[in-house]
Amino acid sequence: MTILATITLVLCLLLSTPAMADDVLFINARLLTMTDAPAPSAPTELLVRNDRIAAIGTDLAPAKEENTLTIDLAGGYLMPGLAEMHAHVPGNQDSEYRDDVLFLYVANGITTARGMLGSPDHLELREALKRQEILGPRLFTSGPSFNGNSVSSPDQASKMVRSQTAAGYDFLKIHPGLTRAEYDAMAATAAELDIAFAGHVPANVGLLHALAAGQASIDHLDGYIQALVPDLRDASGGLFALELLDRTDAERIELVVEATRDAGAWVVPTETLLENFAGAATGVEAVDARPQNAYLPVELRARYRRALTGSSAAVSSARGYLTLRKRVLRDLHQQGVGILLGSDAPQIYNVPGFSAHRELESMVTAGLGTFDALKSGTVNPAEFFGFPGEFGVLAPGAAADLIWLRDNPISDIRNTRSIQGVMVRGRWLDRQTLDAGLAAIAARYAE
């Protein structure tokens, strides 16, 4: 990419950003408040003042002053911003790539992210995002993960919990490799200090034990396939327990669903990640040809291609495996288990932001209704974090995190892609601004 081209794109991005206004007034908007019945409102108005929703109603004329930006949605749909609940955010060592990832989230309507592999610089980034010094979603971050390499004993696991809690991380991230004694020490100290832990289920721990220990969220449906195998001795089972498929007993689904519900745990399925691996069974080319891959760095895209090419032989039974996972997800939802939108991005061909919309489609395919799928990325994350009504809804006093959609996502979940503009805590980004930012990223990563 030439210097002239870079300057041109940056100027386009800056010039297309509206001037700061005291108020932003959306008119002729059909609202998906996520607090009412699953149907858009009649055309109405919504007023944003600073970073909050100030009012909802009709004829908000007193707000229509000189320094008010009025945006006519012409009958379009306004909904709360989405949360990516299994996000990965680069560190400050590569601030350009980090900022690209954050912009990709925002450009796709992601206004909240749960960072699942944190570091000390993420604590600084969280505050910079809060102050809007950097454009991106609000960030909840874990610390460095608890895994077989970072934890060497139960005592050291407990000390690690105390250290991360004192540092100010929002939660603890669990990776594979912990012994049961190490896991239990971590869980006991976390309960003492009132800090949540989430992520994987270590093989030596098992799903039922993790649920009983109070793990806040089970990501990737990790441990569920293993729990469906009677009298399991070897808990590995290969990549996400794919090799255990033929040994599972579907009658055990009721057991694991009830255990999850009774424990009050949440589930982050990340179905798209598994679907990407499944795509290798019929060839990597179709997965690699997705248009959104233009927003991946060349070397990262090549790494993904090698990973899927190397895994193609292992996913020959992927169709039955995905069918079983979706049945588990459907039953979890039907029995009242909280589902959270998370796609694991950036990860194997999951482009930040774009993959969240594919994840919503996967949820609907599994049996969730469109409204319930949208709840997984709006009201559910706010409830999970203990901030109901703070974000994820359209209501006076809530954060001004908004997505303007051209088409109704209740009638077709794919319409969440019809984004015309995004507001991040009161900062408005119209379609021209979003397109300019995306073009700059694509040009920077052009092969």
N, C-alpha and C positions, 0 to 999 in steps of 0.2 A: 504494500500500500504506500503510495507516494505521500510526501509531506503535504503537498497541495491538497490532495484528496482528503487527508485527515483534517486539515484546517477547514475545508469546505463543509465536511460532515459536522464538525463541532459547531461551526457557526450556524448551520441549519438547526441543530438541536437547541442552541441558545435562543435563536430568533423565534423559534416556534413555541417557546415556553411563555405562557401568558404572564403579564405583569402581575406582581403581587397585589392582591386585593384584600381589603378588610373582611369582606363577606363574599361567599360564592353562593349563588342562588341557582338551583336546578329547577327548571320548570318543565311542564308536560312530561313528567316522569312517572312511570309505573313502578311502584316500589315493591321489592321483595324484602320485607322487613326482617324475615326469619323469626319473628315473634308471633305472627298471626298464622292463619290457615295458609296452606301451601298454594296460594294464588296471588298474582300481582294485584296491586291496588288499581283503582281508576287513576287516570292522569292527575297528578298533584304536584306540590312543590316541596322542596327540601332546602333548608338554609344551613350553610356551614359558616361558622364564625371561628376564626383562628384554626384550631385543630379539632374542633368538636362540632357535632350536629347540634345546631341551636334550636331549630324548629321544623316541624312538618305540618303541612296544611295547605290551604288555598288562599290566594290573594295575600301573600306576605309582602304587601306593598311598602310598609314602613322600612323594610330592609333594602329597598331598591334605591340606594343612594349612589352618589357619583363614583365612589370607590368600591362598588359591588360588581363582580363579574357574574353575568347572567348566562347560563348555559341551557339552551333549549334542547331537550332530549327528543322532541317530536314524537312522543309516545314510546320511546325506548324504555329500557328496564334498568333500574338502579338497584344494586344489591350490595351487601357488605363485602369487603375484601376477603380473600381466601387465606387460609393458613396452610403452609407446607410443614407438616409435623414430623417429617424425617428429612431434614435439610442438612447439607454440608456446606460450610462457608470457608473459603480459603483464608489463610492468615495474612498478616500484614507484610510478610516477606515478598508477596507478589500482589501489590495493591491494585495494579491494573486489572489482573484477572479477577481478584476479589470484587472490584467494583463492577466488572462485567457480569459476574454471577448475580450480584445484588440487583443490577438493572434488569437482568433476564427474569428474575422473580417478579419484580414490580411490573414489568411490561406485560406479564401474564396475569396480573391481578393478585399476586401474592403479597399481602401486606403484613403478614406475621410469619415468622420462621422459627422452628425449634431446631437449633444447631446441635447435631448429634455427635460431634467430635470436636470438643472445644479445646482452647489453649488460653494462656494468659492474655494474649492480644485480643481475644474475643471479648474479654471483659471491657477493654477500652473501646472496641468497636460497638458493643451494645450501647454504651453511653453516647458515643458519637452519633449513632443512628437515632437515639432518643432525642438528641439536640438538633437533629436534621442537618448535621454538618456533612453527612454522607447520605446519598440517596439510597434507600433500601427499606426492607420490611423491619418492623420491630423484631428484636431478637431475644429469644430465650436460649441460653447456652449451657451445655454441660461443661465439665472440665475434661481433662484427658481421661481416656477410658480405663475402666477396671478390667484387666484381661490377664491371660496367663503369663505375659511378659512383665506387666507393670506391677503385679501383685505377687509377693513371694511367701506370704504367711498370713494367718488371720489377724495377727497384731498389726502387721503392716497395712492390711486392708482397712482396719479401723482407723489408723493414723491418716491414711489417705482420705478417708471420708471427712475427718476433722479438718484437715488442711484445705480441702476443696470448699467445705462449708464456710470456713473462715475467710477464704478468698472472695466469696460472693457469687459462686456459680449457682445457677438456678436449679440444677438437678445433677444427678450422677449418671454416667453412661456405662452400661454393662456390655462387655464383649465376651466371646467364648474364652475358655481356658481356666476359669476359676474353679478351684475345688469347692466342695460343698461347705467345708469349714470356713474357707475364705469368704465365700458368698454370704454365709450366715453372719459372720462377723461384720461384714459390710452392711447387711440389712439391719442388724441390731443397732449399730451405731447411727445409721441413717434415721431409724425410728426415734432414737434418743434425741437427735439434733433436728428432727422434723424436716428432712430434706428427701425429696423423692428420688427414686432410681428407676431407670427404664432402659429398654433396648433388647439385647439378645437374651436367650436362656442358655447358660452354659450346660454342656452335655452331662456333666457330673451332678448337676442340680436338678434338671428336669422341670417340666412345665408346672406340674401340680405343686411341687415344693416352692417354686418361684411365686406362684399365686398366693400360697399360704404365707409366704414371707412378706407379702405386700408390694410386690413390684408394680409400679404405677402403670406402665404400658408394656405390652409385649409387641415388639416390632417384627415385621416380616412373617407374622404367624409362626415365629420361631418356637420350636418345641411341640407344636400341635401335631405334626405328622408322627413324631416319635411317640407322643402320648396315645396315639391310635393303634400302636403295635402292642398286643398283649405280651406280657412277660419279656419285655425288651431287655436284652443283656448288653448289646453293643449299641450305644446311643448315637454314634456318628451318622451313618447313613448317607455320607457324601454331601454334596452341595444342597443345602436346605432340605436334607433328608429325602432327596429324590429316590435314592436306591431302596428306600423302605416301602415304597408305594405298594408292592405286591404283598406285603406283610401286614398291612393296615386292616383294621376291623371297623367298618363304618358304624357299627352299633355303639362304639365307644364315643362317638361324636357328642351324644347327649351328656355323657360324663364330663368331658372337658368344657363344654359350653356352660353347664351348670356351675362348675368350679370357677370359671372366669366370672360369671355373673355374681356369684356369691362373694367373690373376693373384691368386687368393685373395680377390677382392672379394666383398662382400656386397651384397644387393639388398633395397631397401625399396620394394615395388611401389606403395603408396598407391592401390590399385585403386578404393577407394570415391570418391576425389576425382574420378577420371575418370568413374565411374558417375554421379555427381551431374551432371556436365556432360552426359552422355548422356541423363539424364532430361529435360533441356530439349527434346529432340527430340520428345517426346510431350506436353510441357506441364510447366510449372513447378509447377502446383498440387499434384500428388501429392508432389513432393519437399518443398514448403513445408508440407504438412499432417502431416508426421511428428510424433508426440507429443513426441519429445525436443527439438523446436525451441522448446518452452516454456522451455528453459533458455538461450536466446540473448537477449541484449539486443535491444530492439525495433529500434534503428537498425542493428545488425549484421545482423539477419534481413532487413531491408528492402534492405540493400546486397547481400546474397546473392541476393535475389529479382531485383534489377535486373541483376546479373551474369549469372544464368542466362537471364533473358529476352532479354538482348542477345546471348547466344551460341547461341540455339536454331537459328538458320539454319546455323551452322557445324558442327553435329553431326548432320547428316542421315544421315551414313554411320557413325554411332557404333557400331551393332551389330557391323559387320564389324571396326571398329577395336578394340573391346573383345575380340572373339573372338581376334584376332591377339595382343593383349597377353597374354591368358590362356594361349595356346599357348606364347608365349615364357616366361612364368612357370613353366608346367608343365615345360618342357624344362630350364630352369635348375635347378629342384628335382631332377628326375630325374637330372641329371648331377652332382649333389653340390654345387651352389652354395648357400651359406648364405642363407636367407631370413629377414628380420627383419620383425616386425609393426610397421607404421606406417601411419597413415591420413591424416596431415597435418591436425591439429586444434589449435585451431579454425581452420577454413578453410571454403570454400563448402559450407554445410550439413553439415559434419562437426562435430558437437557433441562436445566433449571427453569421452573415455571411451566414450560410446555408439558412436562411429564405429569404435572398435577391434573391437567385436564384429561389426559389419558387415564389417570387413576380414577377420576370420577366416572368415566365411561365403564371401567372395569367393575366398579361397585354396582352400577346399575345392571350390568350383565350378570352379576352374582345374585341379584334379586332385591337390592335396595331400590326404593322409589327415588325419583329425581330429587324430591324435597329432602329426603333423608340423606341422600348423597351430599347435597349442598350443606346440610347441617354438619356433616363430618368435617367441613372446612371452615365453618363460621361459628355457630353457637357452641358446638361441642369443644373446640379448642379453648374458648374462653372459659367454659365450665371446668375443663381439665386443669387449667392453670389457676383456677380459683378467682377469676375475674368476670363472672357472668354479667352481661350488660355493658362491660367496658369496651368490648369490641365484638365483631361478629354479628352485630344487629344494626338495624336502622331505627334509632330512637333518640329523642332529645337527650343530650348529655353524653352519648356514646362517642367514641373516637371517630373522626371523619376519615375512615378507610372505606373507599367506595369503588365500585366497578360499574361503568356504564356499558350495558350490553345492547346490541342492536336487536337481538332476538331473545325469545323467552326460554330460559333454561328449564323451566318446569315442564314444558311440552317436549323438550328434547335436550338432554344433558349436554349434547355436543355444542349447544348454543352458548355455553360458557366461553367458547373461543371467540365469540363475535364482539370482542372488546373494542369500544370506541374511545375510551378514556379511563384513566385510573387516578384516584385520589389517595395519597398516602399521608394520613394525619394532617389533612387540610391542604396539602400541596397537590395542585392539579396538573396532570400530564395528559394532554390531548393526543389524539391518534397520530398527528403529525410529529409530535415530540417523541412518541414511542417508536414510530417507524424510523425516525432519524437515528435514534440510539441503537436500534437493532441493526440498521444498515452499517453503522460505524463498527459494530462488533463483527459482523459478517465480513466486512472488508479487511479487518485486522487479521481474521483467521483464514482468509482465502488461500487456497493451496496454489 
